[in-house]
Each structure stands twice: as structure tokens, then as C-alpha cells.
């Protein structure tokens, strides 16, 4: 009886761990619009000034190049 309980507990824990890892993998790998300025800004937001500054700040595109040794 104790073996069945232990085995079923381990199986349920494993299934839960698998489901959680699947969820986080999909959240990280799903391509969708992740731009910071994709939502309308509201004056009621406590970070309104910072978000406006970030949206209007001129941005540069940086790239890294791998240099073979």
C-alpha cells in the first residue's frame, strides 16, 4: 500500500513538473509582439513619465560579431 502511494505521488509530481516546464517553455518561445510601446500609455500609470521617456528616447541597434581565434 505504501509503495502505491509513493509511486502515485511521484507520478503526480513528475506530471506537474512536466506541465510547468511546458508552460514556461511555451511562454519563452512563443513569437508575439513584445515591444515595450505596444500598449497605449495612461496618465494614471505611476511610471508614465519613465515610459514616455523610454518610448521617445532615440535607440540604436547593436550587433555582436563572433571573432574566431
N, CA and C atoms as a LAMMPS dump frame, in Angstrom:
ITEM: TIMESTEP
0
ITEM: NUMBER OF ATOMS
207
ITEM: BOX BOUNDS ff ff ff
-5.0000000000000000e+02 5.0000000000000000e+02
-5.0000000000000000e+02 5.0000000000000000e+02
-5.0000000000000000e+02 5.0000000000000000e+02
ITEM: ATOMS id mol type element x y z
1 1 1 N 0.823 -1.192 0
2 1 2 C 0 0 0
3 1 3 C 0.873 1.265 0
4 2 1 N 1.948 1.217 0.792
5 2 2 C 2.828 2.372 0.87
6 2 3 C 3.554 2.602 -0.461
7 3 1 N 3.894 1.501 -1.159
8 3 2 C 4.576 1.634 -2.446
9 3 3 C 3.671 2.292 -3.475
10 4 1 N 2.384 1.924 -3.473
11 4 2 C 1.438 2.522 -4.424
12 4 3 C 1.3 4.022 -4.168
13 5 1 N 1.196 4.387 -2.901
14 5 2 C 1.058 5.799 -2.547
15 5 3 C 2.303 6.582 -2.943
16 6 1 N 3.46 6.02 -2.684
17 6 2 C 4.712 6.675 -3.033
18 6 3 C 4.869 6.792 -4.55
19 7 1 N 4.527 5.72 -5.244
20 7 2 C 4.637 5.724 -6.709
21 7 3 C 3.663 6.712 -7.334
22 8 1 N 2.43 6.731 -6.844
23 8 2 C 1.444 7.658 -7.409
24 8 3 C 1.816 9.112 -7.081
25 9 1 N 2.349 9.36 -5.904
26 9 2 C 2.788 10.711 -5.556
27 9 3 C 3.926 11.165 -6.461
28 10 1 N 4.868 10.277 -6.698
29 10 2 C 5.986 10.61 -7.581
30 10 3 C 5.5 10.845 -9.008
31 11 1 N 4.529 10.065 -9.456
32 11 2 C 3.987 10.224 -10.804
33 11 3 C 3.258 11.556 -10.942
34 12 1 N 2.471 11.915 -9.949
35 12 2 C 1.743 13.19 -9.986
36 12 3 C 2.723 14.363 -9.934
37 13 1 N 3.745 14.269 -9.099
38 13 2 C 4.75 15.329 -9.023
39 13 3 C 5.499 15.463 -10.353
40 14 1 N 5.821 14.336 -10.972
41 14 2 C 6.5 14.373 -12.27
42 14 3 C 5.635 14.994 -13.348
43 15 1 N 4.353 14.661 -13.338
44 15 2 C 3.434 15.238 -14.321
45 15 3 C 3.291 16.747 -14.103
46 16 1 N 3.231 17.164 -12.842
47 16 2 C 3.144 18.596 -12.547
48 16 3 C 4.392 19.346 -12.977
49 17 1 N 5.538 18.748 -12.746
50 17 2 C 6.797 19.357 -13.161
51 17 3 C 6.879 19.461 -14.684
52 18 1 N 6.431 18.43 -15.367
53 18 2 C 6.421 18.458 -16.835
54 18 3 C 5.485 19.548 -17.348
55 19 1 N 4.284 19.645 -16.753
56 19 2 C 3.317 20.656 -17.192
57 19 3 C 3.859 22.067 -16.96
58 20 1 N 4.498 22.29 -15.824
59 20 2 C 5.053 23.613 -15.535
60 20 3 C 6.184 23.957 -16.503
61 21 1 N 7.049 22.999 -16.78
62 21 2 C 8.155 23.278 -17.699
63 21 3 C 7.634 23.519 -19.11
64 22 1 N 6.601 22.806 -19.511
65 22 2 C 5.997 23.014 -20.835
66 22 3 C 5.395 24.417 -20.927
67 23 1 N 4.729 24.848 -19.869
68 23 2 C 4.127 26.18 -19.839
69 23 3 C 5.193 27.26 -19.982
70 24 1 N 6.257 27.177 -19.187
71 24 2 C 7.299 28.204 -19.236
72 24 3 C 8.066 28.169 -20.559
73 25 1 N 8.241 27.001 -21.139
74 25 2 C 8.9 26.913 -22.44
75 25 3 C 8.058 27.607 -23.499
76 26 1 N 6.757 27.355 -23.496
77 26 2 C 5.89 27.995 -24.489
78 26 3 C 5.843 29.502 -24.306
79 27 1 N 5.847 29.97 -23.054
80 27 2 C 5.828 31.409 -22.815
81 27 3 C 7.112 32.069 -23.323
82 28 1 N 8.228 31.39 -23.19
83 28 2 C 9.501 31.968 -23.619
84 28 3 C 9.684 31.89 -25.129
85 29 1 N 9.173 30.85 -25.758
86 29 2 C 9.463 30.618 -27.161
87 29 3 C 8.357 31.048 -28.118
88 30 1 N 7.219 31.499 -27.613
89 30 2 C 6.12 31.894 -28.482
90 30 3 C 6.403 33.275 -29.067
91 31 1 N 6.433 33.363 -30.393
92 31 2 C 6.673 34.673 -31
93 31 3 C 5.38 35.501 -31.03
94 32 1 N 5.409 36.641 -30.399
95 32 2 C 4.316 37.592 -30.498
96 32 3 C 4.891 38.971 -30.223
97 33 1 N 4.1 39.981 -30.41
98 33 2 C 4.572 41.358 -30.286
99 33 3 C 4.985 41.627 -28.842
100 34 1 N 6.283 41.797 -28.612
101 34 2 C 6.788 42.035 -27.271
102 34 3 C 7.38 43.431 -27.13
103 35 1 N 6.967 44.364 -27.95
104 35 2 C 7.505 45.714 -27.886
105 35 3 C 7.045 46.401 -26.617
106 36 1 N 7.905 47.219 -26.062
107 36 2 C 7.585 47.918 -24.824
108 36 3 C 6.518 48.977 -25.042
109 37 1 N 6.447 49.537 -26.241
110 37 2 C 5.493 50.605 -26.504
111 37 3 C 4.279 50.112 -27.281
112 38 1 N 3.956 48.83 -27.168
113 38 2 C 2.84 48.291 -27.926
114 38 3 C 1.493 48.647 -27.304
115 39 1 N 1.475 49.068 -26.02
116 39 2 C 0.225 49.452 -25.365
117 39 3 C 0.119 50.965 -25.302
118 40 1 N -1.112 51.425 -25.229
119 40 2 C -1.336 52.858 -25.053
120 40 3 C -0.931 53.256 -23.639
121 41 1 N -0.332 54.407 -23.508
122 41 2 C 0.09 54.895 -22.201
123 41 3 C -1.048 55.666 -21.539
124 42 1 N -1.16 55.486 -20.242
125 42 2 C -2.184 56.171 -19.468
126 42 3 C -1.511 57.126 -18.491
127 43 1 N -2.075 58.301 -18.327
128 43 2 C -1.532 59.281 -17.392
129 43 3 C -1.677 58.853 -15.946
130 44 1 N -2.51 57.847 -15.686
131 44 2 C -2.712 57.36 -14.32
132 44 3 C -1.616 56.399 -13.892
133 45 1 N -0.836 55.929 -14.833
134 45 2 C 0.242 54.988 -14.531
135 45 3 C 1.338 55.71 -13.742
136 46 1 N 1.778 55.138 -12.597
137 46 2 C 2.826 55.814 -11.824
138 46 3 C 4.163 55.894 -12.564
139 47 1 N 4.377 55.062 -13.554
140 47 2 C 5.616 55.093 -14.335
141 47 3 C 5.43 55.807 -15.673
142 48 1 N 4.401 56.629 -15.784
143 48 2 C 4.079 57.287 -17.051
144 48 3 C 5.258 58.085 -17.603
145 49 1 N 5.882 58.92 -16.763
146 49 2 C 6.999 59.749 -17.234
147 49 3 C 8.15 58.895 -17.743
148 50 1 N 8.459 57.815 -17.027
149 50 2 C 9.56 56.937 -17.435
150 50 3 C 9.25 56.219 -18.744
151 51 1 N 8.012 55.779 -18.896
152 51 2 C 7.626 55.077 -20.121
153 51 3 C 7.632 56.01 -21.323
154 52 1 N 7.202 57.237 -21.126
155 52 2 C 7.235 58.216 -22.212
156 52 3 C 8.675 58.52 -22.592
157 53 1 N 9.542 58.69 -21.591
158 53 2 C 10.952 58.949 -21.87
159 53 3 C 11.563 57.783 -22.647
160 54 1 N 11.284 56.555 -22.228
161 54 2 C 11.847 55.389 -22.896
162 54 3 C 11.328 55.274 -24.329
163 55 1 N 10.044 55.551 -24.517
164 55 2 C 9.46 55.47 -25.86
165 55 3 C 10.084 56.499 -26.79
166 56 1 N 10.312 57.718 -26.291
167 56 2 C 10.811 58.807 -27.136
168 56 3 C 12.328 58.856 -27.252
169 57 1 N 13.037 58.113 -26.437
170 57 2 C 14.499 58.114 -26.464
171 57 3 C 14.985 57.478 -27.77
172 58 1 N 15.978 58.106 -28.415
173 58 2 C 16.479 57.543 -29.671
174 58 3 C 17.262 56.261 -29.377
175 59 1 N 16.923 55.216 -30.094
176 59 2 C 17.526 53.904 -29.854
177 59 3 C 18.448 53.539 -31.008
178 60 1 N 19.483 52.791 -30.688
179 60 2 C 20.42 52.309 -31.69
180 60 3 C 20.361 50.791 -31.704
181 61 1 N 20.584 50.233 -32.867
182 61 2 C 20.604 48.784 -32.981
183 61 3 C 22.052 48.307 -32.866
184 62 1 N 22.315 47.441 -31.915
185 62 2 C 23.656 46.917 -31.685
186 62 3 C 23.7 45.465 -32.115
187 63 1 N 24.855 45.068 -32.657
188 63 2 C 25.056 43.664 -33
189 63 3 C 26.408 43.213 -32.487
190 64 1 N 26.499 41.943 -32.186
191 64 2 C 27.758 41.344 -31.747
192 64 3 C 28.281 40.441 -32.858
193 65 1 N 29.572 40.512 -33.089
194 65 2 C 30.187 39.642 -34.094
195 65 3 C 31.156 38.718 -33.396
196 66 1 N 31.094 37.46 -33.75
197 66 2 C 31.983 36.473 -33.194
198 66 3 C 33.291 36.504 -33.963
199 67 1 N 34.387 36.686 -33.252
200 67 2 C 35.712 36.717 -33.869
201 67 3 C 36.378 35.385 -33.603
202 68 1 N 36.67 34.657 -34.649
203 68 2 C 37.31 33.363 -34.493
204 68 3 C 38.762 33.554 -34.08
205 69 1 N 39.196 32.742 -33.149
206 69 2 C 40.574 32.86 -32.658
207 69 3 C 41.544 32.159 -33.556
